[in-house]
Amino acid sequence: MKILCGTDIIEIERIKKAILEHGENFLEEIYTKKEIEYCNSKNNAKYQHFAARFAAKEAIFKAISSLVENKYKLSWKNAEIINDKNGKPNIKLIGINIENSSIDISISHCKEYAVAMCTLIKTN
Ligand SMILES: CC(C)(COP(=O)(O)OP(=O)(O)OC[C@H]1O[C@@H](n2cnc3c(N)ncnc32)[C@H](O)[C@@H]1OP(=O)(O)O)[C@@H](O)C(=O)NCCC(=O)NCCS
């Protein structure tokens, strides 16, 4: 069994600036439709949630990059973060298959920063 971790921290202001400057182009490059809907539903707090998902995707990249053939082929939308009915975020990998593995993500954000931590367990 192998355990792989990835973590990331980001300044929320950086993501807010990118969204305000590049709008839809930035959002559509980084986030899936469901992620955009989720973050926009948070109204004034939306930048925290967008930043958290940016950090989550970086954390996932760090956890999985050694398991894919070419890490440079990974894109932002290879991973989608969807919250369940209790609010827990889950990862849906899109277009990547990591056999015999289980992956999880944890997210936190405050006024200035968002952090995410991804854990992947591969059984063989
Ligand atoms: C879920 C909870 C712990 C989040 O903590 P918080 O300090 O308010 O907020 P944070 O910024 O640290 O975390 C927010 C993230 O937590 C994650 N989260 C929410 N509910 C979750 C759950 N049930 N399980 C795991 N992660 C959860 C989400 O990813 C959320 O960010 P997102 O909406 O952008 O996806 C809190 O809202 C809550 O419900 N607390 C009541 C229960 C409690 O604190 N019990 C402690 C004693 S057991």
The ligand as an ORCA input file, in Angstrom:
! r2SCAN-3c Opt
* xyz 0 1
  C     -18.207     21.963      8.851
  C     -17.513     22.965      9.753
  C     -16.656     22.198     10.762
  C     -16.658     23.907      8.909
  O     -15.782     24.642      9.725
  P     -15.583     26.224      9.582
  O     -14.504     26.621     10.513
  O     -16.923     26.875      9.684
  O     -15.127     26.496      8.079
  P     -13.736     26.129      7.328
  O     -13.368     27.296      6.492
  O     -12.679     25.599      8.226
  O     -14.181     24.931      6.396
  C     -15.059     25.137      5.356
  C     -14.997     23.889      4.536
  O     -15.285     22.764      5.356
  C     -15.670     21.705      4.504
  N     -16.782     21.018      5.130
  C     -18.025     21.476      5.363
  N     -18.767     20.527      5.948
  C     -17.979     19.437      6.082
  C     -18.183     18.121      6.598
  N     -19.368     17.748      7.101
  N     -17.152     17.248      6.583
  C     -15.963     17.613      6.068
  N     -15.692     18.860      5.541
  C     -16.707     19.750      5.569
  C     -16.063     22.337      3.171
  O     -15.095     21.960      2.216
  C     -16.015     23.830      3.431
  O     -15.554     24.624      2.356
  P     -16.376     24.711      0.983
  O     -17.781     25.043      1.324
  O     -15.667     25.774      0.216
  O     -16.239     23.355      0.320
  C     -18.538     23.818     10.547
  O     -19.245     24.618      9.665
  C     -19.557     23.032     11.348
  O     -20.530     22.489     10.852
  N     -19.335     23.027     12.652
  C     -20.317     22.442     13.553
  C     -19.839     21.148     14.066
  C     -18.603     21.268     14.880
  O     -17.834     22.210     14.785
  N     -18.343     20.265     15.669
  C     -17.129     20.247     16.436
  C     -17.254     19.237     17.512
  S     -17.465     17.634     16.837
*
